[in-house]
Amino acid sequence: MRKDENEQNEIARPVGKHFAQVDDSKAKSCLVDSAPPVIKVRKRLWAVAVLLCAVAIVAGTYLTYTAFLAGDFLKSVAVSGTSQALFASDMLAGYTNESLDDGEIAVRSVVVDTDTGKKTCSFTFRIYNHLLGDKNKVNDKDVNATLSVRATGTTGTWSVNGTPALTTSGTVDLSFPANKATMYTYTVTFDKDDLNTASFTVKAKVGPDSPGTNLKWLAAKIAPAERAEVTASGVSGECVDKGKNIGSFDAYNYRVTVTGSPTKVKLIWGDKVELDPFFVMNHSGATENKSERSVTFTMNPGSEIITFYRAKDAPGNWGDIVVECKAA
């Protein structure tokens, strides 16, 4: 019995060169030595991934912020020194003096259509706080004004239509909020028999809480006239306030008058003034030559007020404003 157990033990025990003994200490050593490089590679990959994510987030944030700024710029364009150009009218001229007598207001001749089949004629004027043709370029500050319309030389009835409507006293308050393109349109209708004799004094008095403009008034004496039956055309021009001290003005109004038929007009101005920066954009087909300091545009018969602004050096006399006004 003992012998059999010994024989079984001999059989179970690995001997000879058919069984190789494994050195556990060496195996553990190999595992320990090979582990760190794998972990290091994984850590490096994670670090690269995190870095790329951070770069992507920063880039995305920058692009989004840039796009926001670009959009905000389009909504509100700050035009240094020309805020008054973003509070304007297609018929009324700007004035910077605190008080404005009717005798100081420039006359604006308007040719009206008489072939309407009606006994009345009409003309329309607009007041706005943005660039005509591009409402994205809007005044970024508030402007408030009180509009009034008064007629002289009329024998029949006349009316003013628009929103908000004028009160019975002939006035209405207008508001032009910052960064909001706003335009008010009014149509004056009068008896055709009063054509060539009627005159309408239109004033928009700027309120005290109006940081969006340095103007005090928008005004004009609008004189409707029937289209003259002439073929010859003529061009003339003059400074509206030439009888006053030029040193008291920051902006200068120049009246251009065209008679006969639509005419291409060329203005050349001196180096002490600058043309209204939005004049070309508000006049279809107009071209400006900045090196020559000139502008060419087509004008219908009638009168138009063109505004110039003081450049670096103030003009010494009214002759420094427009050097030449002629048919192109």
C-alpha positions in Angstrom: 0.0 0.0 0.0 2.8 2.5 0.8 4.6 1.5 -2.3 1.6 2.3 -4.5 1.3 5.7 -2.9 4.9 6.4 -3.5 4.6 5.4 -7.1 1.7 7.7 -7.6 3.7 10.5 -6.0 6.5 9.9 -8.4 4.2 9.9 -11.4 2.5 13.2 -10.3 5.7 15.0 -9.6 7.2 16.7 -12.8 10.7 15.6 -13.4 13.2 15.6 -16.1 13.5 18.0 -19.0 9.9 17.4 -20.3 8.5 20.0 -17.8 9.9 23.5 -17.5 9.6 25.3 -14.2 8.4 28.8 -14.5 10.1 31.5 -12.4 7.2 33.6 -11.1 9.4 36.4 -10.0 10.7 37.0 -13.6 7.2 36.9 -15.0 6.0 39.5 -12.5 9.1 41.6 -13.3 8.3 41.5 -17.1 4.7 42.7 -16.4 5.8 45.5 -14.2 8.4 46.7 -16.8 6.0 46.6 -19.8 3.0 48.4 -18.1 4.3 51.9 -17.8 4.8 52.6 -21.6 1.2 51.6 -22.3 -0.2 53.8 -19.6 2.0 56.7 -20.8 0.8 56.3 -24.4 -2.8 56.3 -23.2 -2.2 59.4 -21.1 -0.7 61.2 -24.0 -3.6 60.3 -26.3 -6.1 61.6 -23.7 -4.1 64.8 -23.3 -4.1 65.4 -27.1 -7.8 64.8 -27.2 -8.5 67.2 -24.4 -6.3 69.8 -26.0 -8.1 69.5 -29.3 -11.5 69.8 -27.6 -10.3 72.9 -25.8 -9.1 74.5 -29.0 -12.4 73.7 -30.8 -14.4 75.2 -28.0 -12.3 78.4 -27.9 -12.4 78.7 -31.7 -16.2 78.2 -31.8 -16.7 80.8 -29.1 -14.5 83.3 -30.9 -16.3 82.8 -34.2 -19.7 83.1 -32.5 -18.6 86.3 -30.7 -17.2 87.7 -34.0 -20.4 86.9 -35.8 -22.4 88.6 -33.0 -20.3 91.7 -33.2 -20.6 91.8 -37.0 -24.4 91.5 -36.7 -24.5 94.1 -34.1 -22.4 96.4 -36.3 -24.9 96.1 -39.1 -27.8 96.9 -36.8 -26.1 100.1 -35.6 -23.5 101.9 -37.5 -21.8 104.7 -35.5 -20.7 107.3 -38.0 -18.3 109.6 -36.2 -19.1 113.3 -36.7 -22.0 112.7 -39.0 -24.9 111.8 -36.7 -27.0 114.5 -38.3 -26.8 112.6 -41.6 -28.7 109.8 -39.9 -31.5 112.2 -38.9 -32.6 113.7 -42.1 -35.4 114.3 -44.7 -35.7 114.0 -48.4 -37.2 117.5 -48.5 -36.1 119.4 -45.4 -32.7 120.9 -44.8 -30.9 120.7 -41.4 -30.2 123.8 -39.2 -28.0 124.0 -36.1 -29.2 127.4 -34.8 -31.3 127.3 -31.7 -34.0 129.6 -33.1 -35.2 129.6 -36.7 -37.3 132.4 -38.2 -39.4 131.7 -41.3 -37.3 134.2 -43.2 -34.2 132.1 -42.6 -35.7 128.9 -44.0 -34.6 127.9 -47.5 -37.2 127.6 -50.3 -37.6 124.2 -51.8 -39.3 124.2 -55.2 -41.2 121.0 -56.0 -42.7 120.2 -59.4 -46.1 118.5 -58.9 -48.2 116.3 -61.3 -51.2 118.2 -62.6 -52.5 115.4 -64.9 -54.3 113.5 -62.2 -57.8 114.2 -63.3 -58.5 115.7 -59.9 -58.9 119.3 -58.7 -56.1 118.8 -56.2 -52.4 118.4 -56.2 -50.0 116.9 -53.7 -46.4 116.4 -52.6 -44.9 114.0 -50.1 -42.0 114.5 -47.7 -40.3 112.0 -45.3 -38.2 112.2 -42.1 -36.1 109.3 -41.1 -33.2 108.1 -38.9 -31.5 105.7 -41.2 -29.7 105.6 -44.6 -32.2 105.5 -47.5 -31.9 102.1 -49.2 -30.1 100.5 -46.3 -32.1 100.3 -43.0 -29.2 98.5 -41.4 -27.3 101.8 -41.2 -29.4 103.4 -38.5 -28.8 106.1 -35.9 -27.6 104.4 -32.7 -29.0 107.2 -30.5 -32.4 108.6 -29.7 -33.9 111.6 -31.5 -37.3 113.3 -30.7 -38.9 116.1 -32.8 -42.1 118.1 -33.1 -43.4 118.4 -36.7 -45.4 121.4 -37.8 -46.9 122.4 -41.2 -48.2 125.8 -42.0 -49.6 127.1 -45.3 -49.5 130.6 -46.9 -51.0 131.8 -50.2 -53.8 129.3 -50.3 -57.4 130.1 -51.1 -58.9 126.7 -51.0 -58.7 123.8 -48.6 -55.5 121.8 -47.9 -54.6 118.9 -45.6 -51.8 116.8 -44.3 -52.1 113.0 -44.2 -49.7 110.7 -42.3 -49.3 108.6 -39.2 -49.3 109.8 -36.5 -51.8 112.5 -37.6 -51.2 116.2 -36.9 -53.4 117.7 -34.2 -55.8 120.5 -34.9 -53.0 122.9 -34.0 -51.0 121.6 -36.9 -48.3 119.8 -34.9 -47.3 116.2 -33.9 -44.5 114.7 -31.8 -42.3 112.2 -33.6 -40.0 109.7 -31.9 -36.9 108.0 -33.5 -35.7 105.3 -31.1 -32.0 104.3 -31.1 -31.0 101.4 -33.3 -34.5 101.1 -34.8 -35.0 102.2 -38.4 -37.9 104.7 -38.3 -39.5 106.7 -41.1 -42.5 109.1 -41.1 -44.2 109.9 -44.4 -46.6 112.8 -44.8 -48.5 114.0 -47.9 -49.8 117.5 -48.3 -52.8 117.9 -50.6 -54.1 121.3 -51.8 -56.3 122.9 -54.4 -54.9 122.9 -57.9 -56.0 126.6 -58.3 -53.4 127.5 -55.6 -50.5 126.0 -57.7 -47.6 128.4 -58.2 -48.9 130.7 -55.3 -49.1 128.4 -52.3 -46.2 127.8 -50.0 -45.9 125.3 -47.1 -43.5 125.9 -44.2 -42.6 122.6 -42.8 -40.5 122.4 -39.5 -39.3 119.5 -37.4 -38.0 121.0 -34.1 -35.5 118.7 -32.4 -36.3 118.0 -28.8 -33.8 118.6 -25.9 -33.4 114.9 -25.2 -32.0 114.0 -28.6 -28.3 112.8 -28.4 -28.6 111.3 -32.0 -28.1 114.6 -33.8 -26.5 118.0 -33.3 -29.2 119.6 -35.5 -31.8 121.8 -34.0 -34.2 121.9 -36.9 -35.2 120.2 -40.2 -37.1 122.7 -42.2 -38.1 124.0 -45.7 -40.4 126.3 -47.4 -41.9 124.0 -50.0 -43.2 125.8 -53.1 -45.2 123.6 -55.4 -45.0 124.5 -59.1 -46.3 123.3 -62.4 -43.8 121.8 -64.8 -42.6 124.6 -67.1 -43.1 124.2 -70.8 -39.5 124.9 -71.8 -36.8 122.9 -73.3 -33.8 124.9 -72.3 -32.3 124.0 -69.0 -30.1 125.9 -66.6 -28.2 125.3 -63.4 -27.4 127.7 -60.6 -26.3 127.5 -56.9 -25.8 129.6 -53.8 -25.1 129.2 -50.1 -28.4 129.5 -48.2 -26.9 131.5 -45.3 -24.3 133.5 -47.1 -25.5 136.7 -45.4 -24.5 135.5 -42.0 -21.2 134.9 -40.2 -19.8 131.7 -41.5 -17.9 131.0 -38.2 -21.2 130.3 -36.4 -21.9 127.2 -38.5 -20.8 123.6 -38.3 -22.8 122.6 -41.4 -23.4 124.5 -44.5 -26.5 124.4 -46.8 -26.0 124.9 -50.5 -29.0 125.4 -52.8 -28.9 124.0 -56.3 -31.6 125.1 -58.8 -32.3 123.4 -62.1 -34.7 124.9 -64.7 -36.1 123.5 -67.8 -35.5 119.7 -68.0 -33.7 117.1 -65.9 -30.0 118.0 -66.0 -26.8 116.4 -64.9 -25.2 118.7 -62.4 -21.5 118.9 -61.3 -20.5 120.4 -57.9 -16.9 121.1 -57.0 -16.1 122.2 -53.4 -13.2 123.5 -51.4 -10.8 121.6 -49.2 -12.2 123.1 -46.0 -15.6 121.3 -46.3 -16.8 117.7 -46.9 -19.9 116.6 -48.8 -22.6 114.9 -46.8 -21.2 111.3 -46.6 -24.6 109.7 -47.6 -25.4 112.1 -50.5 -24.2 109.7 -53.2 -26.0 106.7 -51.7 -29.2 108.7 -51.5 -29.0 109.8 -55.1 -29.3 107.1 -57.7 -26.6 107.3 -60.4 -24.5 109.9 -58.5 -20.7 109.6 -58.7 -18.1 111.3 -56.4 -14.5 112.1 -57.3 -12.8 112.4 -54.0 -9.4 113.6 -55.4 -11.1 116.4 -57.3 -13.7 117.0 -54.5 -16.6 116.9 -56.9 -19.9 115.1 -57.4 -22.0 114.5 -60.5 -25.7 113.7 -60.3 -28.9 114.1 -62.3 -31.5 116.6 -60.9 -35.0 117.3 -62.0 -36.3 120.9 -62.4 -36.6 122.6 -59.0 -34.3 123.3 -56.0 -32.5 121.0 -53.7 -30.5 121.7 -50.5 -27.1 120.0 -50.3 -25.3 119.9 -47.0 -21.6 120.2 -46.5 -19.7 119.7 -43.2 -16.7 121.4 -41.8 -13.4 119.6 -42.5 -10.3 119.8 -40.4 -9.9 123.6 -40.9 -13.0 125.8 -40.9 -13.8 127.7 -44.1 -12.9 131.4 -43.8 -15.7 132.6 -46.1 -18.7 131.4 -48.0 -16.7 131.2 -51.2 -14.7 128.3 -49.7 -17.8 126.0 -49.7 -18.6 125.4 -53.4 -16.1 126.5 -55.9 -18.2 125.6 -59.0 -21.8 124.6 -59.8 -22.6 123.8 -63.4 -24.2 121.5 -65.8 -22.0 118.5 -66.4 
